[in-house]
């Protein structure tokens, strides 16, 4: 199945293969203020349908993350995360037909970013390890 999403005014729209099983909530400086619910997916699953000319980008600190937002309505519906620059981080709050209060939320301690990402990678690696 395909899930569609985008900004508030409709200038930016995208579609994604699949739907989120769980999302991350991060307490770092920017995620706290933006209220992102992170759904990080392989870039091949993400297709921008319109709005590339309306996207503005904000960067800070290492400048690795590309925080895109709609220049008309200001909504940040997806971005390129510092943790996974080859992937797309979709803001699950911006998906059509998805109630963010019904999503399974996992906390990420982004205020201790290096530690939190290391822990996340270990957890992900353990999850894909074959059973013995
Ligand atoms: Zn917009």
Backbone and ligand atoms as CSV (ligand in chain L), in Angstrom:
chain,resi,resn,atom,element,x,y,z
A,1,UNK,N,N,0.827,-1.202,0.000
A,1,UNK,CA,C,0.000,0.000,0.000
A,1,UNK,C,C,0.862,1.253,0.000
A,2,UNK,N,N,0.227,2.334,-0.424
A,2,UNK,CA,C,0.942,3.607,-0.518
A,2,UNK,C,C,0.283,4.606,0.431
A,3,UNK,N,N,1.071,5.329,1.179
A,3,UNK,CA,C,0.566,6.363,2.072
A,3,UNK,C,C,0.984,7.716,1.517
A,4,UNK,N,N,0.032,8.632,1.450
A,4,UNK,CA,C,0.356,9.969,0.948
A,4,UNK,C,C,0.484,10.934,2.106
A,5,UNK,N,N,1.202,11.996,1.843
A,5,UNK,CA,C,1.379,13.001,2.875
A,5,UNK,C,C,1.855,14.301,2.278
A,6,UNK,N,N,2.047,15.290,3.138
A,6,UNK,CA,C,2.526,16.573,2.643
A,6,UNK,C,C,2.380,17.667,3.687
A,7,UNK,N,N,2.566,18.884,3.230
A,7,UNK,CA,C,2.500,20.032,4.138
A,7,UNK,C,C,1.047,20.444,4.367
A,8,UNK,N,N,0.808,21.564,5.007
A,8,UNK,CA,C,-0.559,21.973,5.329
A,8,UNK,C,C,-1.270,22.627,4.150
A,9,UNK,N,N,-0.559,23.465,3.387
A,9,UNK,CA,C,-1.216,24.194,2.294
A,9,UNK,C,C,-1.367,23.358,1.032
A,10,UNK,N,N,-0.664,22.244,0.971
A,10,UNK,CA,C,-0.799,21.371,-0.187
A,10,UNK,C,C,0.252,21.576,-1.258
A,11,UNK,N,N,1.114,22.558,-1.071
A,11,UNK,CA,C,2.155,22.805,-2.073
A,11,UNK,C,C,3.137,21.641,-2.165
A,12,UNK,N,N,3.437,21.037,-0.997
A,12,UNK,CA,C,4.366,19.910,-0.945
A,12,UNK,C,C,3.562,18.629,-0.724
A,13,UNK,N,N,3.745,17.665,-1.619
A,13,UNK,CA,C,3.043,16.382,-1.476
A,13,UNK,C,C,3.992,15.254,-1.850
A,14,UNK,N,N,3.823,14.142,-1.151
A,14,UNK,CA,C,4.675,12.980,-1.429
A,14,UNK,C,C,3.871,11.712,-1.204
A,15,UNK,N,N,4.434,10.598,-1.648
A,15,UNK,CA,C,3.856,9.309,-1.325
A,15,UNK,C,C,4.971,8.367,-0.898
A,16,UNK,N,N,4.584,7.419,-0.042
A,16,UNK,CA,C,5.543,6.499,0.550
A,16,UNK,C,C,4.984,5.086,0.440
A,17,UNK,N,N,5.832,4.133,0.115
A,17,UNK,CA,C,5.414,2.730,0.133
A,17,UNK,C,C,5.286,2.273,1.577
A,18,UNK,N,N,4.115,1.725,1.921
A,18,UNK,CA,C,3.900,1.211,3.269
A,18,UNK,C,C,3.312,2.239,4.198
A,19,UNK,N,N,3.190,1.854,5.472
A,19,UNK,CA,C,2.717,2.781,6.495
A,19,UNK,C,C,3.500,2.514,7.775
A,20,UNK,N,N,3.569,3.485,8.677
A,20,UNK,CA,C,4.442,3.317,9.847
A,20,UNK,C,C,3.898,2.318,10.861
A,21,UNK,N,N,4.759,1.388,11.287
A,21,UNK,CA,C,4.417,0.470,12.370
A,21,UNK,C,C,4.742,1.128,13.701
A,22,UNK,N,N,5.865,1.825,13.718
A,22,UNK,CA,C,6.203,2.604,14.912
A,22,UNK,C,C,6.998,3.839,14.499
A,23,UNK,N,N,6.930,4.847,15.339
A,23,UNK,CA,C,7.615,6.102,15.044
A,23,UNK,C,C,8.452,6.507,16.254
A,24,UNK,N,N,9.406,7.408,15.998
A,24,UNK,CA,C,10.267,7.864,17.084
A,24,UNK,C,C,9.921,9.300,17.469
A,25,UNK,N,N,9.990,9.554,18.750
A,25,UNK,CA,C,9.844,10.920,19.250
A,25,UNK,C,C,11.167,11.278,19.899
A,26,UNK,N,N,11.743,12.395,19.473
A,26,UNK,CA,C,13.088,12.774,19.911
A,26,UNK,C,C,13.014,14.063,20.730
A,27,UNK,N,N,13.868,14.153,21.735
A,27,UNK,CA,C,13.846,15.327,22.609
A,27,UNK,C,C,15.008,16.288,22.338
A,28,UNK,N,N,15.623,16.210,21.151
A,28,UNK,CA,C,16.722,17.129,20.834
A,28,UNK,C,C,16.170,18.540,20.637
A,29,UNK,N,N,17.086,19.491,20.418
A,29,UNK,CA,C,16.688,20.902,20.394
A,29,UNK,C,C,15.652,21.198,19.312
A,30,UNK,N,N,15.827,20.605,18.133
A,30,UNK,CA,C,14.894,20.963,17.061
A,30,UNK,C,C,13.635,20.101,17.061
A,31,UNK,N,N,13.784,18.815,17.386
A,31,UNK,CA,C,12.601,17.938,17.364
A,31,UNK,C,C,11.612,18.326,18.449
A,32,UNK,N,N,12.109,18.773,19.577
A,32,UNK,CA,C,11.227,19.241,20.640
A,32,UNK,C,C,10.358,20.391,20.143
A,33,UNK,N,N,10.976,21.309,19.420
A,33,UNK,CA,C,10.227,22.488,18.981
A,33,UNK,C,C,9.336,22.209,17.782
A,34,UNK,N,N,9.803,21.301,16.888
A,34,UNK,CA,C,9.014,21.007,15.688
A,34,UNK,C,C,7.935,19.969,15.937
A,35,UNK,N,N,8.137,19.104,16.913
A,35,UNK,CA,C,7.144,18.070,17.204
A,35,UNK,C,C,7.137,16.930,16.211
A,36,UNK,N,N,8.246,16.726,15.538
A,36,UNK,CA,C,8.340,15.601,14.597
A,36,UNK,C,C,7.951,14.292,15.262
A,37,UNK,N,N,7.266,13.449,14.510
A,37,UNK,CA,C,7.176,12.025,14.825
A,37,UNK,C,C,7.890,11.336,13.675
A,38,UNK,N,N,9.062,10.778,13.988
A,38,UNK,CA,C,9.965,10.302,12.935
A,38,UNK,C,C,9.603,8.923,12.417
A,39,UNK,N,N,9.481,8.841,11.095
A,39,UNK,CA,C,9.343,7.561,10.412
A,39,UNK,C,C,10.444,7.532,9.357
A,40,UNK,N,N,11.513,6.806,9.667
A,40,UNK,CA,C,12.693,6.822,8.798
A,40,UNK,C,C,12.621,5.651,7.826
A,41,UNK,N,N,12.680,5.960,6.547
A,41,UNK,CA,C,12.490,4.932,5.512
A,41,UNK,C,C,13.579,5.001,4.448
A,42,UNK,N,N,13.757,3.908,3.701
A,42,UNK,CA,C,14.702,3.888,2.595
A,42,UNK,C,C,14.240,4.919,1.564
A,43,UNK,N,N,15.209,5.613,0.968
A,43,UNK,CA,C,14.892,6.682,0.017
A,43,UNK,C,C,14.052,6.159,-1.155
A,44,UNK,N,N,14.257,4.906,-1.534
A,44,UNK,CA,C,13.543,4.344,-2.695
A,44,UNK,C,C,12.039,4.234,-2.437
A,45,UNK,N,N,11.638,4.264,-1.161
A,45,UNK,CA,C,10.214,4.153,-0.830
A,45,UNK,C,C,9.504,5.500,-0.842
A,46,UNK,N,N,10.277,6.565,-1.030
A,46,UNK,CA,C,9.733,7.927,-0.939
A,46,UNK,C,C,9.715,8.591,-2.312
A,47,UNK,N,N,8.570,9.154,-2.685
A,47,UNK,CA,C,8.489,9.889,-3.945
A,47,UNK,C,C,7.858,11.260,-3.706
A,48,UNK,N,N,8.606,12.294,-4.025
A,48,UNK,CA,C,8.067,13.653,-3.916
A,48,UNK,C,C,7.192,13.899,-5.133
A,49,UNK,N,N,5.921,14.186,-4.921
A,49,UNK,CA,C,4.984,14.351,-6.028
A,49,UNK,C,C,4.967,15.786,-6.533
A,50,UNK,N,N,5.076,16.724,-5.621
A,50,UNK,CA,C,5.160,18.129,-6.033
A,50,UNK,C,C,5.743,18.962,-4.892
A,51,UNK,N,N,6.208,20.163,-5.274
A,51,UNK,CA,C,6.651,21.110,-4.256
A,51,UNK,C,C,8.153,21.275,-4.116
A,52,UNK,N,N,8.946,20.637,-4.987
A,52,UNK,CA,C,10.403,20.792,-4.838
A,52,UNK,C,C,10.808,22.271,-4.923
A,53,UNK,N,N,10.039,23.055,-5.696
A,53,UNK,CA,C,10.342,24.487,-5.835
A,53,UNK,C,C,9.845,25.296,-4.642
A,54,UNK,N,N,9.027,24.671,-3.773
A,54,UNK,CA,C,8.484,25.385,-2.601
A,54,UNK,C,C,9.248,25.058,-1.322
A,55,UNK,N,N,10.149,24.074,-1.404
A,55,UNK,CA,C,10.854,23.633,-0.198
A,55,UNK,C,C,11.988,24.594,0.159
A,56,UNK,N,N,12.021,24.983,1.411
A,56,UNK,CA,C,13.157,25.717,1.955
A,56,UNK,C,C,13.900,24.751,2.865
A,57,UNK,N,N,15.154,25.030,3.156
A,57,UNK,CA,C,15.920,24.112,3.992
A,57,UNK,C,C,16.606,24.877,5.113
A,58,UNK,N,N,16.594,24.273,6.284
A,58,UNK,CA,C,17.256,24.834,7.459
A,58,UNK,C,C,18.313,23.843,7.929
A,59,UNK,N,N,19.508,24.347,8.198
A,59,UNK,CA,C,20.557,23.478,8.746
A,59,UNK,C,C,21.179,24.179,9.953
A,60,UNK,N,N,21.798,23.405,10.830
A,60,UNK,CA,C,22.464,23.982,12.003
A,60,UNK,C,C,23.518,23.005,12.492
A,61,UNK,N,N,24.300,23.397,13.441
A,61,UNK,CA,C,25.317,22.537,14.070
A,61,UNK,C,C,26.197,21.866,13.008
A,62,UNK,N,N,26.132,20.560,12.841
A,62,UNK,CA,C,26.985,19.872,11.863
A,62,UNK,C,C,26.515,20.111,10.428
A,63,UNK,N,N,25.338,20.631,10.262
A,63,UNK,CA,C,24.712,20.885,8.954
A,63,UNK,C,C,24.426,19.598,8.173
A,64,UNK,N,N,24.512,18.475,8.838
A,64,UNK,CA,C,24.303,17.193,8.158
A,64,UNK,C,C,22.821,16.969,7.855
A,65,UNK,N,N,21.982,17.255,8.812
A,65,UNK,CA,C,20.542,17.086,8.587
A,65,UNK,C,C,20.033,18.231,7.722
A,66,UNK,N,N,19.184,17.880,6.754
A,66,UNK,CA,C,18.569,18.896,5.889
A,66,UNK,C,C,17.108,19.021,6.288
A,67,UNK,N,N,16.821,20.023,7.107
A,67,UNK,CA,C,15.462,20.196,7.612
A,67,UNK,C,C,14.624,20.999,6.616
A,68,UNK,N,N,13.949,20.271,5.728
A,68,UNK,CA,C,13.103,20.912,4.728
A,68,UNK,C,C,11.790,21.357,5.345
A,69,UNK,N,N,11.266,22.430,4.817
A,69,UNK,CA,C,9.926,22.870,5.210
A,69,UNK,C,C,9.305,23.642,4.058
A,70,UNK,N,N,7.988,23.692,4.040
A,70,UNK,CA,C,7.274,24.397,2.983
A,70,UNK,C,C,7.423,25.902,3.189
A,71,UNK,N,N,7.863,26.605,2.159
A,71,UNK,CA,C,8.092,28.040,2.293
A,71,UNK,C,C,6.781,28.816,2.339
A,72,UNK,N,N,5.666,28.169,1.991
A,72,UNK,CA,C,4.374,28.856,2.061
A,72,UNK,C,C,3.725,28.691,3.430
A,73,UNK,N,N,3.620,27.460,3.928
A,73,UNK,CA,C,2.890,27.241,5.189
A,73,UNK,C,C,3.814,26.906,6.368
A,74,UNK,N,N,5.070,26.631,6.100
A,74,UNK,CA,C,6.024,26.416,7.178
A,74,UNK,C,C,6.086,24.997,7.714
A,75,UNK,N,N,5.216,24.115,7.221
A,75,UNK,CA,C,5.168,22.762,7.777
A,75,UNK,C,C,6.342,21.919,7.277
A,76,UNK,N,N,6.952,21.196,8.224
A,76,UNK,CA,C,8.093,20.327,7.925
A,76,UNK,C,C,7.583,18.894,7.832
A,77,UNK,N,N,7.295,18.447,6.610
A,77,UNK,CA,C,6.649,17.143,6.436
A,77,UNK,C,C,7.652,16.005,6.255
A,78,UNK,N,N,8.881,16.336,5.867
A,78,UNK,CA,C,9.925,15.314,5.781
A,78,UNK,C,C,11.285,16.010,5.772
A,79,UNK,N,N,12.338,15.271,6.037
A,79,UNK,CA,C,13.687,15.825,5.945
A,79,UNK,C,C,14.716,14.711,5.820
A,80,UNK,N,N,15.959,15.108,5.605
A,80,UNK,CA,C,17.051,14.139,5.509
A,80,UNK,C,C,17.776,14.154,6.850
A,81,UNK,N,N,17.735,13.030,7.589
A,81,UNK,CA,C,18.273,13.043,8.949
A,81,UNK,C,C,19.787,12.852,9.010
A,82,UNK,N,N,20.387,13.431,10.020
A,82,UNK,CA,C,21.814,13.288,10.261
A,82,UNK,C,C,22.163,11.818,10.552
A,83,UNK,N,N,21.270,11.108,11.252
A,83,UNK,CA,C,21.558,9.716,11.635
A,83,UNK,C,C,21.591,8.790,10.430
A,84,UNK,N,N,20.778,9.093,9.414
A,84,UNK,CA,C,20.660,8.235,8.229
A,84,UNK,C,C,20.566,9.108,6.973
A,85,UNK,N,N,21.686,9.696,6.540
A,85,UNK,CA,C,21.620,10.655,5.422
A,85,UNK,C,C,21.232,10.031,4.088
A,86,UNK,N,N,21.251,8.683,4.017
A,86,UNK,CA,C,20.839,8.020,2.775
A,86,UNK,C,C,19.346,7.687,2.802
A,87,UNK,N,N,18.677,8.058,3.901
A,87,UNK,CA,C,17.254,7.755,4.026
A,87,UNK,C,C,16.437,9.046,4.099
A,88,UNK,N,N,15.131,8.871,4.194
A,88,UNK,CA,C,14.232,10.016,4.332
A,88,UNK,C,C,13.504,9.866,5.665
A,89,UNK,N,N,13.426,10.947,6.405
A,89,UNK,CA,C,12.725,10.954,7.679
A,89,UNK,C,C,11.391,11.663,7.463
A,90,UNK,N,N,10.334,10.868,7.437
A,90,UNK,CA,C,9.003,11.413,7.190
A,90,UNK,C,C,8.369,11.779,8.530
A,91,UNK,N,N,7.769,12.955,8.596
A,91,UNK,CA,C,7.054,13.352,9.799
A,91,UNK,C,C,5.679,12.684,9.766
A,92,UNK,N,N,5.484,11.674,10.617
A,92,UNK,CA,C,4.248,10.894,10.574
A,92,UNK,C,C,3.022,11.757,10.855
A,93,UNK,N,N,3.220,12.930,11.433
A,93,UNK,CA,C,2.099,13.860,11.653
A,93,UNK,C,C,1.552,14.412,10.349
A,94,UNK,N,N,2.328,14.264,9.281
A,94,UNK,CA,C,1.957,14.846,7.987
A,94,UNK,C,C,1.440,13.805,7.003
A,95,UNK,N,N,1.134,12.606,7.500
A,95,UNK,CA,C,0.611,11.547,6.628
A,95,UNK,C,C,-0.913,11.615,6.597
A,96,UNK,N,N,-1.484,11.460,5.408
A,96,UNK,CA,C,-2.942,11.485,5.263
A,96,UNK,C,C,-3.544,10.223,5.878
A,97,UNK,N,N,-4.618,10.394,6.620
A,97,UNK,CA,C,-5.347,9.246,7.153
A,97,UNK,C,C,-4.684,8.556,8.320
A,98,UNK,N,N,-3.626,9.135,8.861
A,98,UNK,CA,C,-2.937,8.535,10.004
A,98,UNK,C,C,-3.183,9.426,11.223
A,99,UNK,N,N,-3.718,8.831,12.275
A,99,UNK,CA,C,-3.923,9.582,13.514
A,99,UNK,C,C,-2.658,9.445,14.366
A,100,UNK,N,N,-1.929,10.529,14.561
A,100,UNK,CA,C,-0.657,10.422,15.294
A,100,UNK,C,C,-0.821,9.888,16.713
A,101,UNK,N,N,-2.015,10.042,17.289
A,101,UNK,CA,C,-2.236,9.549,18.652
A,101,UNK,C,C,-2.402,8.045,18.697
A,102,UNK,N,N,-2.570,7.435,17.516
A,102,UNK,CA,C,-2.751,5.986,17.471
A,102,UNK,C,C,-1.463,5.254,17.125
A,103,UNK,N,N,-0.397,6.004,16.889
A,103,UNK,CA,C,0.871,5.385,16.508
A,103,UNK,C,C,1.632,4.898,17.729
A,104,UNK,N,N,2.370,3.811,17.528
A,104,UNK,CA,C,3.245,3.320,18.589
A,104,UNK,C,C,4.511,4.175,18.597
A,105,UNK,N,N,4.749,4.854,19.696
A,105,UNK,CA,C,5.854,5.824,19.761
A,105,UNK,C,C,7.003,5.269,20.585
A,106,UNK,N,N,8.206,5.369,20.026
A,106,UNK,CA,C,9.429,4.977,20.725
A,106,UNK,C,C,10.215,6.253,21.014
A,107,UNK,N,N,10.717,6.375,22.229
A,107,UNK,CA,C,11.438,7.592,22.597
A,107,UNK,C,C,12.905,7.509,22.182
A,108,UNK,N,N,13.432,8.594,21.639
A,108,UNK,CA,C,14.859,8.689,21.321
A,108,UNK,C,C,15.442,9.865,22.121
A,109,UNK,N,N,16.471,9.565,22.892
A,109,UNK,CA,C,17.079,10.596,23.749
A,109,UNK,C,C,18.079,11.437,22.946
A,110,UNK,N,N,17.528,12.275,22.080
A,110,UNK,CA,C,18.362,13.089,21.196
A,110,UNK,C,C,19.187,14.152,21.914
A,111,UNK,N,N,18.879,14.397,23.171
A,111,UNK,CA,C,19.712,15.358,23.924
A,111,UNK,C,C,21.070,14.763,24.215
A,112,UNK,N,N,21.142,13.419,24.159
A,112,UNK,CA,C,22.417,12.700,24.217
A,112,UNK,C,C,22.559,11.935,22.899
A,113,UNK,N,N,22.682,12.701,21.826
A,113,UNK,CA,C,22.515,12.188,20.471
A,113,UNK,C,C,23.428,11.003,20.137
A,114,UNK,N,N,24.736,11.149,20.332
A,114,UNK,CA,C,25.674,10.071,19.944
A,114,UNK,C,C,25.307,8.760,20.639
A,115,UNK,N,N,25.057,8.844,21.940
A,115,UNK,CA,C,24.707,7.670,22.731
A,115,UNK,C,C,23.400,7.046,22.236
A,116,UNK,N,N,22.430,7.891,21.973
A,116,UNK,CA,C,21.102,7.415,21.561
A,116,UNK,C,C,21.160,6.721,20.209
A,117,UNK,N,N,21.938,7.276,19.275
A,117,UNK,CA,C,22.026,6.690,17.931
A,117,UNK,C,C,22.797,5.374,17.988
A,118,UNK,N,N,23.843,5.327,18.813
A,118,UNK,CA,C,24.597,4.083,18.967
A,118,UNK,C,C,23.674,2.979,19.501
A,119,UNK,N,N,22.870,3.328,20.489
A,119,UNK,CA,C,21.930,2.369,21.087
A,119,UNK,C,C,20.901,1.913,20.051
A,120,UNK,N,N,20.412,2.849,19.240
A,120,UNK,CA,C,19.422,2.522,18.221
A,120,UNK,C,C,20.006,1.553,17.196
A,121,UNK,N,N,21.287,1.789,16.790
A,121,UNK,CA,C,21.928,0.911,15.795
A,121,UNK,C,C,22.100,-0.491,16.358
A,122,UNK,N,N,22.486,-0.569,17.630
A,122,UNK,CA,C,22.665,-1.877,18.275
A,122,UNK,C,C,21.341,-2.617,18.338
A,123,UNK,N,N,20.290,-1.919,18.712
A,123,UNK,CA,C,18.962,-2.523,18.821
A,123,UNK,C,C,18.499,-3.028,17.448
A,124,UNK,N,N,18.735,-2.212,16.405
A,124,UNK,CA,C,18.330,-2.603,15.048
A,124,UNK,C,C,19.127,-3.817,14.591
A,125,UNK,N,N,20.414,-3.852,14.894
A,125,UNK,CA,C,21.264,-4.971,14.486
A,125,UNK,C,C,20.819,-6.254,15.194
A,126,UNK,N,N,20.466,-6.135,16.450
A,126,UNK,CA,C,20.013,-7.304,17.222
A,126,UNK,C,C,18.704,-7.835,16.652
A,127,UNK,N,N,17.864,-6.911,16.171
A,127,UNK,CA,C,16.543,-7.302,15.651
A,127,UNK,C,C,16.660,-8.108,14.363
A,128,UNK,N,N,17.702,-7.871,13.566
A,128,UNK,CA,C,17.809,-8.586,12.282
A,128,UNK,C,C,18.721,-9.804,12.373
A,129,UNK,N,N,19.330,-10.013,13.530
A,129,UNK,CA,C,20.206,-11.175,13.691
A,129,UNK,C,C,19.380,-12.469,13.642
A,130,UNK,N,N,19.836,-13.449,12.878
A,130,UNK,CA,C,19.055,-14.695,12.787
A,130,UNK,C,C,18.979,-15.421,14.114
A,131,UNK,N,N,17.843,-16.082,14.338
A,131,UNK,CA,C,17.658,-16.848,15.577
A,131,UNK,C,C,18.464,-18.137,15.500
A,132,UNK,N,N,18.951,-18.547,16.623
A,132,UNK,CA,C,19.748,-19.795,16.656
A,132,UNK,C,C,18.936,-20.950,17.212
L,1,ZN,ZN,ZN,2.740,24.272,2.484
